[in-house]
């Protein structure tokens, strides 16, 4: 069976236009844009491009944050937004070292600001251009989220004013790798079937990175690591929420002063009311787009519903082979929407042919796709009634449609279809209980099933018979299946 399956389920994303609107509405990017439009030749910046201290109150006022100046929050928000504006190219900052005065005079101690090229993207750029700008802003915030905490940074500043990075318990690569892993797990939890769109408890997310899968009762050391990771993630998600990546309910500050021994066991179910106090996080649709974009850039196979809409039928059937049911249906509906029904049916049937390992599952998904086409596929399906590989599929589909005048299949086709169907199910799901029921039902309906089945000219005959031997609960039938598998291999 094929081993090159996607490691992630496909994500269903809104249109790029909707995502671009969400990006422009993200509080942090919106603040950066407002500051970029406010800035001008008189705006003064320091050597690192940061706003000069005396300009921060005015910048906060522009952002409507003047009421928060008493605690300094307004200036902090303004400084953060300005950094995003600079790093994304919404504004351009001249290095003060390059601003020499006339006639050899001393250069200005502060830099100068001009409008950045990226500011024009907001009015004349495409949705894709705006999303690219947002991704740049996400990179800026991600870097901030993985930087050392301020307390540690202050302690690392020496007498000369330089930062001694070696004295910090901080590895930039490990910090970035950990946060990428957390966001990857959050992405997977969001897409997991049955997971819905509800938020994920922070203890669960932290534990997913730290608690080994095969660990029963977490040790005190592991629980302490989970607790520390939760506190770090709390800080990081507070930074990531304003850029629109996540919706986040922070850790209840009252918990910070409670005894660490009262922290929940992150590996066990927790009362819903209690767990919300430890933080709840959910990726927004824009966040799903952002994490997927980062994954694709890193070479991760992260499919999205709609990726196959412009591909041929073979690519569609192979592509949806291991999608969850709802995602496979949505992908197929998009593919069908741009094609004439009869033409689409013929293309699907042609793509379903083959003797390669993935062919049985292609045929199964072809049958499911044809059900979405409906009656308009009937003429194309009748054309393959005599086809050795598609004749059985065609008869089943026509019977489900309620069509009349369907010729009965020859016995060889019945057994070939049985082998093909089980091969497809094995490829799709392994050996679930439902397949066990199918196997026992087939054997019970046909006396001498295995004596006929080993003769079937199908590439997967021996493999299917071996699986039937494992699945059938009757010892005699199981033994007969294994004997039949041996005969099929010997004949091959």
C-alpha positions as CSV (number, residue, x, y, z in Angstrom):
1,X,0.0,0.0,0.0
2,X,1.2,3.6,-0.6
3,X,3.4,5.1,2.1
4,X,3.6,8.7,0.8
5,X,0.5,9.9,2.6
6,X,0.1,13.5,3.8
7,X,0.9,13.8,7.5
8,X,-1.7,16.5,8.1
9,X,-5.4,16.6,7.2
10,X,-6.5,19.4,4.7
11,X,-7.5,22.7,6.1
12,X,-10.6,24.6,4.9
13,X,-9.8,28.2,4.6
14,X,-11.9,31.2,3.7
15,X,-11.2,33.1,0.5
16,X,-8.1,35.2,0.2
17,X,-10.3,38.3,0.2
18,X,-11.8,37.3,3.5
19,X,-8.5,36.5,5.0
20,X,-7.0,39.8,3.8
21,X,-9.9,41.7,5.5
22,X,-9.1,39.7,8.7
23,X,-5.4,40.7,8.3
24,X,-6.2,44.4,8.0
25,X,-8.5,44.2,11.0
26,X,-5.8,42.5,13.2
27,X,-5.2,45.1,16.0
28,X,-1.4,45.2,15.9
29,X,-1.2,45.5,12.1
30,X,-4.0,48.2,12.1
31,X,-1.9,50.1,14.7
32,X,1.2,49.8,12.6
33,X,-0.7,51.1,9.6
34,X,-2.0,54.1,11.5
35,X,1.5,55.0,12.8
36,X,2.9,54.6,9.2
37,X,0.3,57.1,7.9
38,X,1.0,59.5,10.9
39,X,4.8,59.4,10.5
40,X,6.5,62.1,8.5
41,X,9.8,64.0,8.1
42,X,9.5,65.4,11.6
43,X,9.2,62.0,13.2
44,X,12.4,61.2,15.1
45,X,13.8,57.7,15.7
46,X,16.7,56.3,17.5
47,X,19.7,54.4,16.2
48,X,17.8,51.1,16.1
49,X,14.9,52.6,14.2
50,X,12.7,52.8,17.4
51,X,10.6,55.9,18.0
52,X,12.3,58.5,20.1
53,X,11.1,58.5,23.7
54,X,9.6,62.0,23.3
55,X,7.5,60.9,20.4
56,X,5.9,57.9,22.1
57,X,3.1,59.9,23.9
58,X,2.0,61.4,20.6
59,X,2.1,58.0,18.9
60,X,-0.1,56.5,21.7
61,X,-2.5,59.4,21.3
62,X,-2.7,58.7,17.5
63,X,-3.6,55.1,18.4
64,X,-6.3,56.2,20.8
65,X,-4.3,54.8,23.7
66,X,-3.9,58.1,25.6
67,X,-6.0,56.9,28.5
68,X,-3.5,54.1,29.2
69,X,-0.5,56.4,29.4
70,X,-0.6,56.6,33.2
71,X,0.6,53.0,33.4
72,X,2.8,53.2,30.3
73,X,0.8,50.7,28.4
74,X,-0.1,53.1,25.6
75,X,3.5,53.9,24.9
76,X,4.4,50.2,25.0
77,X,1.7,49.4,22.4
78,X,2.8,52.3,20.3
79,X,6.4,51.1,20.4
80,X,5.4,47.6,19.5
81,X,3.3,48.8,16.5
82,X,6.1,51.1,15.3
83,X,8.5,48.1,15.3
84,X,6.1,46.2,13.1
85,X,5.7,49.2,10.8
86,X,9.5,49.4,10.4
87,X,10.2,45.7,10.0
88,X,7.4,45.2,7.4
89,X,8.4,48.2,5.3
90,X,5.4,50.3,6.0
91,X,7.9,53.0,6.9
92,X,11.5,53.4,5.9
93,X,14.1,54.6,8.5
94,X,17.4,56.2,7.5
95,X,20.2,55.1,9.8
96,X,21.3,58.2,11.8
97,X,24.9,57.3,11.1
98,X,24.3,58.0,7.4
99,X,22.8,61.5,8.0
100,X,25.9,63.5,8.0
101,X,25.5,67.3,8.5
102,X,26.5,69.8,5.9
103,X,30.2,70.8,5.4
104,X,31.4,68.0,7.6
105,X,29.2,68.8,10.5
106,X,28.4,66.1,13.1
107,X,25.7,63.7,11.9
108,X,22.3,63.8,13.4
109,X,21.9,61.7,16.6
110,X,18.5,60.5,15.3
111,X,17.3,58.9,12.1
112,X,14.6,60.2,9.7
113,X,11.5,58.5,8.5
114,X,9.9,58.3,5.0
115,X,6.9,56.4,3.7
116,X,7.6,52.8,2.9
117,X,6.7,51.1,-0.3
118,X,4.5,48.5,1.5
119,X,2.1,51.2,2.7
120,X,0.8,51.4,-0.9
121,X,-0.1,47.7,-0.8
122,X,-3.0,48.5,1.5
123,X,-4.8,50.5,-1.1
124,X,-3.6,49.1,-4.4
125,X,-2.4,45.6,-3.6
126,X,-4.2,42.3,-4.1
127,X,-5.5,40.2,-1.2
128,X,-2.4,38.0,-1.7
129,X,-0.2,41.1,-1.3
130,X,-1.9,42.1,1.9
131,X,-1.6,38.5,3.3
132,X,2.1,38.6,2.4
133,X,2.5,41.8,4.4
134,X,0.6,40.2,7.3
135,X,2.9,37.2,7.2
136,X,5.9,39.6,7.5
137,X,4.2,41.1,10.5
138,X,3.7,37.7,12.0
139,X,7.4,37.0,11.6
140,X,8.1,40.1,13.6
141,X,5.8,39.1,16.4
142,X,7.0,35.5,16.4
143,X,10.6,36.8,16.9
144,X,9.4,38.9,19.8
145,X,7.6,35.9,21.3
146,X,10.7,33.8,21.3
147,X,13.0,36.5,22.7
148,X,14.3,36.4,26.3
149,X,11.9,37.7,28.9
150,X,12.6,41.3,30.0
151,X,13.6,40.3,33.5
152,X,16.3,37.9,32.3
153,X,17.4,40.5,29.7
154,X,17.9,43.2,32.3
155,X,20.0,40.9,34.5
156,X,22.2,40.1,31.5
157,X,23.2,43.7,30.8
158,X,26.8,44.3,31.9
159,X,28.4,47.5,33.2
160,X,29.4,48.4,29.7
161,X,25.8,48.3,28.6
162,X,26.2,45.3,26.4
163,X,24.0,42.2,26.6
164,X,25.8,39.0,27.7
165,X,23.8,36.4,25.7
166,X,25.9,33.6,27.2
167,X,24.6,34.4,30.6
168,X,21.0,33.9,29.6
169,X,19.4,30.5,29.8
170,X,18.1,31.0,26.3
171,X,18.7,29.3,23.0
172,X,17.0,31.2,20.1
173,X,16.8,28.1,17.9
174,X,15.3,25.9,20.6
175,X,12.9,28.6,21.6
176,X,11.7,29.1,18.0
177,X,11.5,25.3,17.5
178,X,9.4,24.8,20.7
179,X,6.9,27.5,19.7
180,X,6.7,26.2,16.1
181,X,6.0,22.8,17.6
182,X,3.3,24.2,19.8
183,X,1.6,26.0,17.0
184,X,1.9,22.9,14.8
185,X,0.2,20.8,17.5
186,X,-2.5,23.5,17.9
187,X,-3.0,23.4,14.1
188,X,-3.4,19.6,14.1
189,X,-5.7,19.7,17.1
190,X,-7.8,22.3,15.3
191,X,-8.1,20.1,12.2
192,X,-8.6,16.7,14.0
193,X,-11.9,15.1,13.3
194,X,-14.3,15.7,16.2
195,X,-12.1,18.5,17.4
196,X,-14.5,21.2,16.1
197,X,-13.6,24.8,16.4
198,X,-13.5,24.9,20.2
199,X,-10.5,26.3,22.1
200,X,-7.7,24.1,23.4
201,X,-6.8,24.2,27.1
202,X,-3.2,25.5,27.6
203,X,-2.3,22.6,29.9
204,X,-3.2,20.1,27.1
205,X,-1.1,22.1,24.6
206,X,1.9,22.3,26.9
207,X,1.6,18.6,27.8
208,X,1.5,17.6,24.1
209,X,5.1,19.0,23.8
210,X,6.5,17.6,27.0
211,X,4.7,14.5,28.3
212,X,5.9,11.4,26.5
213,X,3.1,9.5,24.7
214,X,4.0,6.2,26.5
215,X,4.1,7.8,29.9
216,X,1.4,6.7,32.4
217,X,1.5,8.8,35.5
218,X,3.6,12.0,34.9
219,X,6.5,12.5,37.3
220,X,6.8,15.6,39.4
221,X,9.7,16.8,37.1
222,X,7.5,16.4,34.0
223,X,4.6,18.3,35.7
224,X,7.0,21.1,36.7
225,X,8.1,21.3,33.1
226,X,4.5,21.5,31.9
227,X,3.8,24.2,34.4
228,X,6.8,26.3,33.3
229,X,5.9,25.8,29.6
230,X,2.3,27.0,30.4
231,X,3.6,30.2,31.9
232,X,5.9,30.8,28.9
233,X,3.1,30.0,26.4
234,X,0.8,32.4,28.3
235,X,3.2,35.2,27.6
236,X,3.7,34.2,24.0
237,X,0.0,33.8,23.2
238,X,-0.6,37.3,24.7
239,X,1.8,38.6,22.1
240,X,0.4,36.5,19.3
241,X,-3.2,37.4,19.8
242,X,-3.0,41.1,18.6
243,X,-1.7,40.1,15.2
244,X,-4.8,37.9,14.7
245,X,-3.1,34.5,14.9
246,X,-5.1,33.2,17.9
247,X,-8.1,33.9,20.1
248,X,-6.7,33.6,23.6
249,X,-8.1,33.5,27.1
250,X,-5.1,34.2,29.4
251,X,-4.2,32.3,32.5
252,X,-6.0,33.5,35.5
253,X,-3.6,35.8,37.3
254,X,-4.8,34.6,40.7
255,X,-3.3,31.2,39.9
256,X,0.2,32.8,39.8
257,X,0.2,33.1,43.6
258,X,-1.2,29.6,44.3
259,X,0.9,26.8,45.3
260,X,2.5,25.0,42.4
261,X,1.4,21.7,43.9
262,X,-2.2,22.6,43.2
263,X,-1.6,22.7,39.5
264,X,-3.6,20.2,37.4
265,X,-2.2,17.0,36.1
266,X,-2.0,18.0,32.4
267,X,-2.3,14.4,31.3
268,X,-5.8,13.9,32.8
269,X,-9.2,15.3,32.0
270,X,-9.9,18.5,34.0
271,X,-13.1,20.0,35.1
272,X,-14.2,22.4,32.4
273,X,-14.7,25.3,34.8
274,X,-11.3,24.8,36.3
275,X,-9.4,24.3,33.1
276,X,-10.5,27.6,31.6
277,X,-8.5,29.3,34.4
278,X,-5.3,27.9,33.0
279,X,-5.7,29.5,29.6
280,X,-7.6,28.6,26.5
281,X,-6.4,29.1,22.9
282,X,-7.8,28.7,19.5
283,X,-6.4,29.4,16.0
284,X,-8.4,31.9,14.0
285,X,-9.0,31.3,10.3
286,X,-6.2,33.8,9.7
287,X,-4.1,31.8,12.1
288,X,-4.7,28.6,10.3
289,X,-3.6,30.4,7.1
290,X,-0.5,31.7,8.8
291,X,0.6,28.5,10.4
292,X,0.0,26.6,7.1
293,X,2.1,29.2,5.2
294,X,4.9,28.7,7.7
295,X,4.7,24.9,7.3
296,X,4.7,25.1,3.5
297,X,7.8,27.4,3.7
298,X,9.5,24.8,5.9
299,X,8.7,22.0,3.4
300,X,5.8,20.4,5.3
301,X,3.0,18.9,3.4
302,X,0.0,20.9,4.6
303,X,-2.8,20.5,2.1
304,X,-5.8,22.8,1.9
305,X,-9.3,22.1,0.5
306,X,-9.3,23.5,-3.0
307,X,-5.7,22.6,-3.9
308,X,-6.8,20.0,-6.3
309,X,-9.6,22.0,-8.0
310,X,-7.5,22.7,-11.2
311,X,-5.8,19.3,-11.3
312,X,-6.9,16.3,-13.4
313,X,-9.1,13.5,-12.1
314,X,-6.2,11.2,-11.3
315,X,-4.6,13.8,-9.1
316,X,-8.0,14.4,-7.4
317,X,-8.6,10.7,-6.6
318,X,-5.1,10.2,-5.4
319,X,-5.1,13.4,-3.5
320,X,-8.3,12.8,-1.5
321,X,-7.4,9.1,-0.8
322,X,-6.6,9.8,2.8
323,X,-8.6,12.9,3.5
324,X,-11.2,12.8,6.2
325,X,-14.6,12.2,4.7
326,X,-16.0,15.7,4.9
327,X,-12.7,17.2,3.5
328,X,-12.7,14.7,0.6
329,X,-16.3,15.6,-0.2
330,X,-15.6,19.3,-0.1
331,X,-12.5,18.9,-2.3
332,X,-14.5,16.8,-4.8
333,X,-17.4,19.3,-4.9
334,X,-15.0,22.1,-5.8
335,X,-13.4,20.0,-8.5
336,X,-16.8,19.1,-10.0
337,X,-18.1,22.7,-9.9
338,X,-15.9,23.8,-12.8
339,X,-16.7,20.8,-15.1
340,X,-19.6,19.5,-17.1
341,X,-21.1,16.6,-15.3
342,X,-20.9,14.0,-18.1
343,X,-17.3,15.0,-18.9
344,X,-16.3,14.9,-15.2
345,X,-17.8,11.4,-14.9
346,X,-15.8,10.1,-17.8
347,X,-12.6,11.7,-16.6
348,X,-13.1,10.1,-13.1
349,X,-13.8,6.7,-14.5
350,X,-10.7,6.8,-16.7
351,X,-8.6,7.9,-13.7
352,X,-10.0,5.0,-11.7
353,X,-8.4,2.4,-13.9
354,X,-5.1,0.9,-13.0
355,X,-3.2,-2.0,-11.3
356,X,-0.9,0.2,-9.1
357,X,-1.3,-0.1,-5.3
358,X,-3.4,3.1,-5.1
359,X,-5.9,2.0,-7.7
360,X,-8.4,0.3,-5.4
361,X,-8.8,3.4,-3.3
362,X,-9.1,5.6,-6.4
363,X,-12.0,3.4,-7.6
364,X,-13.7,3.7,-4.2
365,X,-13.4,7.5,-4.3
366,X,-14.5,7.5,-7.9
367,X,-17.7,5.8,-6.9
368,X,-18.2,8.4,-4.1
369,X,-17.5,11.3,-6.5
370,X,-19.9,9.9,-9.1
371,X,-22.6,10.0,-6.4
372,X,-22.1,13.8,-6.2
373,X,-22.5,14.0,-9.9
374,X,-25.9,12.3,-9.8
375,X,-28.1,11.1,-12.6
376,X,-26.1,13.1,-15.2
377,X,-23.3,10.5,-14.8
378,X,-25.4,7.6,-15.8
379,X,-24.6,7.5,-19.5
380,X,-20.8,7.6,-18.7
381,X,-21.2,4.9,-16.1
382,X,-23.1,2.6,-18.5
383,X,-20.2,2.9,-21.0
384,X,-17.9,0.9,-18.6
385,X,-20.3,-1.9,-17.7
386,X,-18.1,-4.4,-19.6
387,X,-14.8,-3.1,-18.3
388,X,-13.0,-5.7,-16.2
389,X,-11.9,-3.1,-13.6
390,X,-14.9,-0.8,-13.6
391,X,-17.8,-3.0,-14.4
392,X,-18.5,-4.0,-10.8
393,X,-18.2,-0.4,-9.6
394,X,-20.6,0.7,-12.4
395,X,-23.2,-1.9,-11.4
396,X,-23.1,-1.0,-7.7
397,X,-23.4,2.7,-8.6
398,X,-26.3,2.2,-10.9
399,X,-28.1,0.0,-8.3
400,X,-27.7,2.7,-5.7
401,X,-29.1,5.2,-8.2
402,X,-32.1,3.0,-8.7
403,X,-31.5,2.6,-12.4
404,X,-33.2,-0.2,-14.3
405,X,-31.9,-2.5,-16.9
406,X,-28.6,-3.3,-15.1
407,X,-27.1,-6.6,-16.3
408,X,-26.1,-9.0,-13.6
409,X,-22.3,-9.4,-13.1
410,X,-20.5,-12.6,-14.0
411,X,-19.2,-14.5,-11.0
412,X,-15.6,-13.5,-11.8
413,X,-16.5,-9.9,-11.5
414,X,-18.2,-10.4,-8.2
415,X,-15.1,-11.9,-6.6
416,X,-12.8,-9.3,-8.3
417,X,-14.9,-6.5,-6.9
418,X,-14.8,-8.1,-3.4
419,X,-11.0,-8.2,-3.5
420,X,-10.8,-4.7,-4.8
421,X,-13.2,-3.3,-2.2
422,X,-11.3,-4.9,0.7
423,X,-8.0,-3.7,-0.7
424,X,-9.3,-0.1,-0.8
425,X,-10.6,-0.4,2.8
426,X,-7.2,-1.7,4.0
427,X,-5.4,1.1,2.3
428,X,-7.8,3.7,3.7
429,X,-8.3,2.6,7.3
430,X,-6.1,-0.4,8.0
431,X,-8.2,-3.1,9.7
432,X,-11.1,-1.5,11.6
433,X,-14.0,-3.4,13.1
434,X,-16.2,-2.4,10.2
435,X,-13.9,-4.3,7.8
436,X,-14.1,-7.4,10.0
437,X,-17.9,-7.3,9.6
438,X,-17.5,-6.9,5.8
439,X,-15.1,-9.9,5.6
440,X,-17.3,-12.2,7.6
441,X,-20.3,-11.1,5.7
442,X,-18.7,-11.9,2.3
443,X,-17.5,-15.3,3.4
444,X,-20.9,-16.1,4.9
445,X,-22.7,-15.2,1.7
446,X,-20.6,-17.2,-0.7
447,X,-19.8,-20.9,0.0
448,X,-16.4,-21.8,-1.2
449,X,-15.4,-18.1,-1.2
450,X,-11.7,-18.7,-0.6
451,X,-11.5,-21.4,-3.2
452,X,-12.7,-19.0,-5.8
453,X,-11.0,-15.9,-4.4
454,X,-7.4,-17.1,-4.7
455,X,-7.9,-17.4,-8.5
456,X,-8.9,-13.7,-8.9
457,X,-6.6,-11.8,-11.2
458,X,-6.0,-8.8,-9.0
459,X,-2.6,-7.4,-7.8
460,X,-3.8,-7.4,-4.2
461,X,-5.4,-10.8,-4.0
462,X,-2.8,-12.5,-1.8
463,X,-2.5,-9.4,0.5
464,X,-6.3,-9.2,0.9
465,X,-6.6,-12.9,1.7
466,X,-3.9,-12.7,4.3
467,X,-5.8,-9.8,5.9
468,X,-9.0,-11.7,5.8
469,X,-7.3,-14.5,7.7
470,X,-6.3,-12.1,10.4
471,X,-9.7,-10.5,10.5
472,X,-12.1,-13.5,10.5
473,X,-13.0,-14.6,14.0
474,X,-13.8,-18.2,12.9
475,X,-10.7,-20.3,13.2
476,X,-11.6,-22.6,10.2
477,X,-12.4,-19.6,7.9
478,X,-9.2,-17.9,9.1
479,X,-7.1,-21.0,8.2
480,X,-8.8,-21.3,4.8
481,X,-8.0,-17.6,4.1
482,X,-4.3,-18.2,4.9
483,X,-4.2,-21.3,2.6
484,X,-5.8,-19.3,-0.2
485,X,-3.3,-16.5,0.3
486,X,-0.5,-19.0,-0.1
487,X,-2.0,-20.4,-3.3
488,X,-2.4,-16.9,-4.7
489,X,1.3,-16.1,-4.0
490,X,2.4,-19.4,-5.4
491,X,0.5,-18.8,-8.6
492,X,1.9,-15.3,-8.9
